[in-house]
Amino acid sequence: MSIHIILKLMIKFILPLIVFIAVVYGISYFWTNSSSKGKKTIALGLIIGLIVGISLTTYLIFD
């Protein structure tokens, strides 16, 4: 297996997984330490982030 194939697999599968875990951890941390207005902002950011993340993952898998 060449290095090019391994790097391509890592970018397509491992990188989105690591980003997802970091986002979930960050949101859970800030959610517990925020006010009501902060929670609304976090929820809006979460919705936008999930849409971007799902779109990027789908693009990378089918590219």
LINFENNOR-V942301 format. One record per helix or strand. SS is the DSSP state (H for helix, E for strand). FROM is the first residue (numbers start at 1). TO is the last residue. If there is no record, write none. Layout:
# LINFENNOR-V942301
((SS/FROM/TO) (SS/FROM/TO))
This chain:
# LINFENNOR-V942301
((H/3/32) (H/36/62))
